[in-house]
Amino acid sequence: MSVAEPRRIVLFRHAKADWPQVSDHERPLAERGRRDAPVAGRKLADAGISFDLALCSTATRTRETWKLAVQEMPERPKTVYEERIYEASPGELIAVLNETPDDVHNAVLIGHNPGVQALSEILAADADEDARQRLNRRGFPTAAFSVLTFTGPWKSLEPGTATLADYWAPSE
């Protein structure tokens, strides 16, 4: 009998975006976003969280968020820019995560609300109570992230199969 390997997924909302005269997909980070993204990266690094894989929306603001955040981390994971993450529903995000190779134990998905927050809520059957209270109190502002754990292959990830282990938002 084999024991299922623990997995960790970090759901990371892009940092604050600007509203110049460009399409939504091409919106860059605002000054606040350029400040908050590296802070989130340092918070992940300080927590000892490293990644085997980063799945990032193709939107400009998510790419810029990840570029700034990952510079604060000791290791740079393989990064895949995935069009399906942009404007994705929780179900569509789960479908992307289900395709993650089984040799990946720690992944980060850099995406958008409302999908990222909704996915955090529907995946978590259980939660660290402090993390749940902070998530409920703060919602999922820009540059926030949740840390979820689960066991089994990525293809088995579905609603109610994970535990909310941690949550962080800027100014916490």
C-alpha positions as CSV (number, residue, x, y, z in Angstrom):
1,M,0.0,0.0,0.0
2,S,1.4,3.4,-0.9
3,V,0.8,6.5,1.1
4,A,-0.5,9.5,-0.9
5,E,2.0,12.3,-1.2
6,P,1.0,15.7,0.3
7,R,0.6,18.6,-2.1
8,R,0.4,22.3,-1.7
9,I,-1.2,24.9,-3.9
10,V,-0.9,28.6,-3.3
11,L,-3.7,30.7,-4.9
12,F,-2.2,34.1,-5.5
13,R,-4.3,37.1,-6.7
14,H,-2.4,39.6,-8.9
15,A,-1.3,42.9,-7.3
16,K,-3.2,46.2,-7.7
17,A,-3.6,47.1,-11.4
18,D,-3.7,50.4,-13.1
19,W,-6.6,51.5,-15.4
20,P,-4.9,53.1,-18.5
21,Q,-6.6,53.2,-21.8
22,V,-5.8,49.6,-22.7
23,S,-7.8,46.4,-22.8
24,D,-8.5,44.6,-19.5
25,H,-6.0,41.9,-20.4
26,E,-3.2,44.4,-21.0
27,R,-3.6,46.4,-17.7
28,P,-0.3,46.9,-16.0
29,L,0.4,47.1,-12.3
30,A,-0.2,50.3,-10.5
31,E,2.5,51.8,-8.2
32,R,0.8,50.1,-5.2
33,G,0.9,46.8,-7.0
34,R,4.6,47.2,-7.8
35,R,5.1,47.7,-4.0
36,D,2.9,44.8,-2.8
37,A,4.0,42.0,-5.2
38,P,7.5,41.8,-3.8
39,V,6.2,41.9,-0.3
40,A,4.0,38.9,-1.0
41,G,7.0,37.1,-2.6
42,R,9.1,37.8,0.6
43,K,6.2,36.5,2.8
44,L,6.1,33.2,0.8
45,A,9.9,32.9,1.0
46,D,10.0,33.7,4.8
47,A,7.3,31.0,5.3
48,G,9.7,28.5,3.6
49,I,7.3,28.0,0.7
50,S,9.0,27.1,-2.5
51,F,7.4,25.9,-5.8
52,D,8.0,23.3,-8.4
53,L,5.7,25.0,-10.8
54,A,4.0,28.4,-11.3
55,L,0.8,28.6,-13.3
56,C,0.2,32.2,-14.3
57,S,-2.5,34.0,-16.2
58,T,-1.4,35.6,-19.5
59,A,-2.7,39.0,-18.4
60,T,-0.1,41.7,-18.0
61,R,-0.9,42.4,-14.4
62,T,-0.5,38.7,-13.4
63,R,2.8,38.3,-15.3
64,E,4.2,41.5,-13.7
65,T,3.0,40.4,-10.2
66,W,4.8,37.0,-10.6
67,K,8.0,38.6,-12.0
68,L,8.2,40.9,-9.0
69,A,7.2,38.3,-6.4
70,V,9.5,35.5,-7.6
71,Q,12.5,37.8,-7.5
72,E,12.1,37.6,-3.7
73,M,12.3,33.8,-3.6
74,P,15.4,31.7,-3.3
75,E,14.4,29.4,-6.2
76,R,12.7,30.2,-9.5
77,P,10.2,27.5,-10.5
78,K,9.3,26.6,-14.0
79,T,6.6,29.1,-15.0
80,V,3.7,28.2,-17.4
81,Y,1.7,31.1,-18.8
82,E,-1.8,29.7,-19.2
83,E,-4.6,31.6,-21.1
84,R,-7.3,29.6,-19.4
85,I,-6.6,31.2,-16.0
86,Y,-7.7,34.7,-17.3
87,E,-11.4,35.2,-16.4
88,A,-11.7,31.6,-15.2
89,S,-14.4,30.2,-13.0
90,P,-13.4,28.0,-10.1
91,G,-14.3,24.9,-12.1
92,E,-12.0,26.0,-15.0
93,L,-9.2,26.7,-12.5
94,I,-9.6,23.2,-11.1
95,A,-9.4,21.8,-14.6
96,V,-6.0,23.6,-15.1
97,L,-4.7,22.3,-11.7
98,N,-5.9,18.7,-12.5
99,E,-3.4,18.7,-15.4
100,T,-0.4,19.4,-13.2
101,P,2.2,16.6,-13.5
102,D,2.4,14.3,-10.5
103,D,6.1,15.1,-9.9
104,V,5.0,18.6,-8.8
105,H,4.4,18.8,-5.1
106,N,4.1,22.6,-4.6
107,A,2.5,24.8,-7.1
108,V,1.4,28.4,-7.3
109,L,-1.5,29.7,-9.4
110,I,-1.4,33.5,-10.1
111,G,-4.8,34.6,-11.2
112,H,-7.8,36.9,-10.8
113,N,-10.8,37.4,-8.6
114,P,-13.5,36.3,-8.3
115,G,-12.1,32.9,-9.4
116,V,-9.1,32.8,-7.0
117,Q,-11.2,33.6,-3.9
118,A,-14.0,31.3,-4.9
119,L,-11.6,28.5,-5.6
120,S,-10.0,28.9,-2.1
121,E,-13.4,28.7,-0.5
122,I,-14.7,25.7,-2.4
123,L,-11.6,23.6,-2.2
124,A,-11.2,23.9,1.5
125,A,-13.2,21.2,3.4
126,D,-11.2,22.1,6.5
127,A,-9.2,25.1,7.6
128,D,-6.8,26.5,10.1
129,E,-9.2,28.6,12.1
130,D,-7.0,31.7,12.2
131,A,-6.5,31.5,8.4
132,R,-10.2,31.1,7.8
133,Q,-11.1,34.1,10.1
134,R,-8.5,36.3,8.3
135,L,-9.9,35.2,4.9
136,N,-13.5,35.9,6.0
137,R,-12.6,39.3,7.4
138,R,-10.4,40.5,4.6
139,G,-11.8,38.8,1.5
140,F,-9.2,38.4,-1.2
141,P,-7.7,41.9,-2.0
142,T,-5.0,42.3,-4.6
143,A,-1.7,40.6,-3.8
144,A,-3.4,38.3,-1.3
145,F,-2.7,34.5,-1.3
146,S,-4.1,31.4,0.3
147,V,-2.2,28.2,1.0
148,L,-4.1,24.9,0.6
149,T,-2.9,21.4,1.2
150,F,-4.2,18.1,0.0
151,T,-3.1,14.5,-0.6
152,G,-3.3,12.5,-3.7
153,P,-2.6,13.1,-7.4
154,W,-3.5,16.5,-8.9
155,K,-6.2,14.9,-11.0
156,S,-8.0,14.1,-7.7
157,L,-8.2,17.8,-6.6
158,E,-11.9,18.8,-6.5
159,P,-14.2,20.8,-4.2
160,G,-13.9,19.9,-0.6
161,T,-10.6,17.9,-0.9
162,A,-8.1,20.5,0.5
163,T,-7.3,22.2,3.8
164,L,-6.8,26.0,4.0
165,A,-3.5,26.1,5.8
166,D,-2.7,29.8,5.7
167,Y,-3.9,33.1,4.2
168,W,-2.1,36.4,3.8
169,A,-3.1,39.8,2.5
170,P,-1.0,43.0,2.3
171,S,-1.0,45.1,5.5
172,E,-1.4,41.9,7.6
